[in-house]
Amino acid sequence: MFLLSMVGAACSRPTHAADELPKPAAQYAPDKATKAGETRTAVFAGGCFWCVEGVFEQLTGVKDATSGYAGDSKETANYKTVCTGMTKHAEAVMVTYDPAKITYGELLRVFFTTHDPTTKDRQGPDTGPQYRSAVFYLDDEQKTVAEAYIKQLNEAKAFPNPIVTTVEPLKAENFFVAEDYHQDYVRCNPNNPYIQYHALPKVEKVREKFKDEVKKDGEAPAKKEGDKK
């Protein structure tokens, strides 16, 4: 299976996410009204975009997971500038998915399972506003579902501390794709120490907690331009 060899290299570092999260009570209605073959998009930020992309691209129904920048202008949407922490950008991932196979609500559930939504502007060793936990909504209903799920998790005390994830508006054209070398970084760089220590435990957790939703043999996403051979 794709990513299987990487999972074997993962260490046991905890990812600080709750073990079992409830399914969202609120549902994203357009997912139910989709036409055959139609795709939808969602944008999430949960620390380093390498990790977030690696989590989502292994899910059945996810057509593509693309690393990029969201929250500020095109002029500041580059790695060197975003890393200063002086922009409003977050390292984010745009997920293109087939709602007939996976719902927006389930994407939210995976998102909150695989990062710590209770630490402001920080994930693991990465600090700064560019590493904030955020759901970027593309329409009012995504906003409603995301806010309702955060409320649901807080009321259920799913985490020991309150969730600080922001819910921020975004137009699709204001998601700026990151440099080529960032794309599919987990899959292309499984021996990178950062990937082994921080990203692979998240990948492994998805394979354990969402095993019925992980791509089977032959379902790995197509390589993007700039991927290593």
C-alpha positions as CSV (number, residue, x, y, z in Angstrom):
1,M,0.0,0.0,0.0
2,F,1.2,3.5,-0.7
3,L,3.0,5.1,2.3
4,L,3.3,1.6,4.0
5,S,7.0,1.7,4.0
6,M,7.0,5.1,5.6
7,V,4.7,4.0,8.4
8,G,7.2,1.3,9.3
9,A,9.8,4.0,9.9
10,A,7.6,6.0,12.1
11,C,8.6,6.6,15.7
12,S,6.3,6.5,18.7
13,R,6.1,10.2,19.3
14,P,2.6,11.2,20.4
15,T,0.6,13.5,18.2
16,H,-1.4,15.1,21.1
17,A,-4.7,14.3,19.5
18,A,-7.7,12.6,21.1
19,D,-7.9,8.9,20.5
20,E,-11.5,8.8,19.4
21,L,-13.5,11.7,18.3
22,P,-17.3,11.7,17.7
23,K,-18.6,12.2,14.2
24,P,-19.8,15.7,13.5
25,A,-23.5,16.1,14.4
26,A,-23.9,18.8,11.7
27,Q,-23.5,17.8,8.1
28,Y,-22.4,19.7,5.0
29,A,-25.6,19.5,2.9
30,P,-23.9,20.0,-0.5
31,D,-22.0,16.7,0.0
32,K,-25.4,14.9,-0.1
33,A,-26.5,16.7,-3.3
34,T,-23.4,16.1,-5.3
35,K,-23.5,14.7,-8.9
36,A,-21.6,11.6,-9.9
37,G,-17.9,12.5,-10.4
38,E,-18.2,15.9,-8.9
39,T,-15.5,17.0,-6.5
40,R,-15.4,19.6,-3.7
41,T,-12.6,21.4,-1.9
42,A,-11.7,22.1,1.8
43,V,-8.8,23.9,3.3
44,F,-7.1,23.1,6.6
45,A,-4.1,24.4,8.5
46,G,-2.6,22.4,11.4
47,G,1.1,23.1,11.6
48,C,3.6,22.2,9.0
49,F,1.8,21.6,5.7
50,W,4.0,18.6,5.0
51,C,2.3,16.8,7.9
52,V,-1.2,17.9,7.0
53,E,-0.8,16.9,3.3
54,G,0.6,13.5,4.3
55,V,-2.4,12.8,6.5
56,F,-5.1,13.7,3.9
57,E,-3.6,12.3,0.7
58,Q,-3.9,8.8,1.9
59,L,-7.7,8.9,2.4
60,T,-10.1,7.2,0.0
61,G,-12.1,9.8,-1.8
62,V,-9.3,12.4,-1.6
63,K,-8.3,13.2,-5.2
64,D,-5.5,15.6,-4.3
65,A,-4.0,17.3,-1.3
66,T,-1.9,20.4,-2.2
67,S,0.3,22.4,0.2
68,G,0.1,26.2,0.0
69,Y,-0.5,29.4,1.8
70,A,-3.8,30.9,3.0
71,G,-4.8,34.1,4.9
72,D,-2.8,36.9,3.3
73,S,-1.8,38.3,-0.1
74,K,-0.2,36.7,-3.2
75,E,2.8,39.0,-2.8
76,T,3.7,37.4,0.6
77,A,2.8,33.8,-0.4
78,N,6.3,32.3,-0.5
79,Y,8.1,30.1,1.9
80,K,10.9,32.5,2.9
81,T,8.4,35.3,3.7
82,V,5.8,33.1,5.4
83,C,8.6,31.6,7.6
84,T,9.3,35.0,9.1
85,G,5.9,34.8,10.9
86,M,5.3,38.4,9.8
87,T,2.5,37.7,7.4
88,K,-1.1,36.6,8.0
89,H,-0.6,33.4,6.0
90,A,-0.8,29.9,7.5
91,E,0.8,26.9,6.0
92,A,-2.3,25.2,4.7
93,V,-3.5,22.3,2.5
94,M,-6.3,22.3,0.0
95,V,-8.1,19.0,-0.1
96,T,-10.0,18.0,-3.3
97,Y,-12.4,15.2,-2.5
98,D,-15.2,13.1,-3.8
99,P,-18.1,13.7,-1.5
100,A,-19.6,10.4,-2.6
101,K,-16.7,8.6,-0.9
102,I,-15.8,11.0,2.0
103,T,-17.7,13.9,3.5
104,Y,-16.6,17.3,4.7
105,G,-17.5,16.3,8.2
106,E,-15.3,13.2,8.1
107,L,-12.4,15.4,6.8
108,L,-12.9,17.6,9.8
109,R,-12.8,14.5,12.1
110,V,-9.5,13.4,10.6
111,F,-8.1,16.9,10.9
112,F,-8.9,17.2,14.6
113,T,-7.6,13.7,15.3
114,T,-4.2,14.3,13.8
115,H,-3.0,17.6,15.3
116,D,-3.3,19.5,18.6
117,P,-6.1,22.1,18.2
118,T,-5.5,23.5,21.7
119,T,-2.1,25.2,21.2
120,K,-2.2,28.7,19.8
121,D,0.3,29.3,16.9
122,R,2.2,26.1,17.6
123,Q,2.4,22.5,16.6
124,G,5.2,20.5,18.1
125,P,8.5,22.3,17.5
126,D,7.0,24.7,15.0
127,T,5.9,28.1,16.4
128,G,4.5,31.2,14.9
129,P,1.1,32.3,13.4
130,Q,2.0,30.4,10.2
131,Y,1.6,27.2,12.1
132,R,-1.8,28.0,13.7
133,S,-4.7,25.6,13.7
134,A,-7.3,26.9,11.3
135,V,-10.2,25.8,9.1
136,F,-10.5,28.0,6.1
137,Y,-14.1,28.0,4.9
138,L,-15.1,28.4,1.3
139,D,-18.8,29.0,1.9
140,D,-21.1,29.8,4.8
141,E,-22.1,26.2,5.3
142,Q,-18.6,25.0,5.7
143,K,-18.3,27.7,8.4
144,T,-21.4,26.5,10.1
145,V,-20.4,22.9,10.2
146,A,-16.8,23.7,11.3
147,E,-18.0,26.0,14.1
148,A,-20.6,23.4,15.2
149,Y,-18.0,20.7,15.4
150,I,-15.6,22.7,17.4
151,K,-18.5,23.5,19.8
152,Q,-19.4,19.8,19.9
153,L,-15.8,18.7,20.7
154,N,-15.5,21.4,23.4
155,E,-18.8,20.4,25.1
156,A,-17.7,16.7,25.0
157,K,-14.3,17.7,26.5
158,A,-12.7,15.7,23.7
159,F,-9.4,17.5,24.5
160,P,-8.1,18.4,28.0
161,N,-8.0,22.1,27.0
162,P,-10.3,24.3,24.9
163,I,-9.9,24.2,21.2
164,V,-8.3,27.4,19.8
165,T,-8.7,26.5,16.1
166,T,-9.7,29.6,14.1
167,V,-12.5,29.5,11.5
168,E,-11.5,31.9,8.7
169,P,-13.0,32.9,5.4
170,L,-11.2,32.1,2.2
171,K,-11.9,32.5,-1.5
172,A,-10.5,29.6,-3.5
173,E,-8.5,31.9,-5.7
174,N,-6.7,33.2,-2.5
175,F,-5.2,29.8,-1.8
176,F,-1.7,30.1,-3.1
177,V,0.1,26.8,-4.1
178,A,3.5,26.4,-2.4
179,E,6.7,25.8,-4.2
180,D,7.1,22.5,-6.0
181,Y,9.5,21.0,-3.6
182,H,6.9,21.1,-0.8
183,Q,4.4,19.0,-2.7
184,D,4.0,15.3,-1.6
185,Y,6.9,16.0,0.8
186,V,6.1,13.1,3.1
187,R,5.8,10.6,0.3
188,C,9.0,11.8,-1.4
189,N,11.2,12.2,1.7
190,P,10.4,9.4,4.1
191,N,13.9,9.3,5.5
192,N,13.9,13.0,6.5
193,P,14.3,13.1,10.3
194,Y,11.6,15.7,10.7
195,I,9.2,13.6,8.6
196,Q,10.1,10.4,10.6
197,Y,9.7,12.2,14.0
198,H,6.7,14.4,13.4
199,A,4.7,13.5,10.2
200,L,4.8,9.7,10.1
201,P,3.2,9.2,13.5
202,K,0.3,11.2,12.2
203,V,0.2,9.1,9.0
204,E,0.2,6.0,11.2
205,K,-2.5,7.2,13.4
206,V,-4.8,7.7,10.4
207,R,-4.1,4.2,9.2
208,E,-5.0,2.9,12.7
209,K,-8.0,5.0,13.5
210,F,-9.5,5.4,10.0
211,K,-8.3,2.1,8.4
212,D,-11.5,1.6,6.5
213,E,-11.0,5.0,4.8
214,V,-7.4,4.6,3.7
215,K,-6.6,4.0,0.0
216,K,-6.0,0.4,-1.0
217,D,-3.3,-0.8,-3.5
218,G,-3.4,1.1,-6.7
219,E,-5.2,4.1,-5.3
220,A,-2.2,6.2,-4.5
221,P,-2.5,9.8,-5.9
222,A,-0.7,10.7,-9.1
223,K,2.6,12.4,-8.6
224,K,2.6,16.2,-9.0
225,E,5.0,18.2,-11.1
226,G,8.3,18.5,-9.1
227,D,8.0,15.2,-7.3
228,K,11.2,13.2,-6.9
229,K,11.5,10.0,-8.8
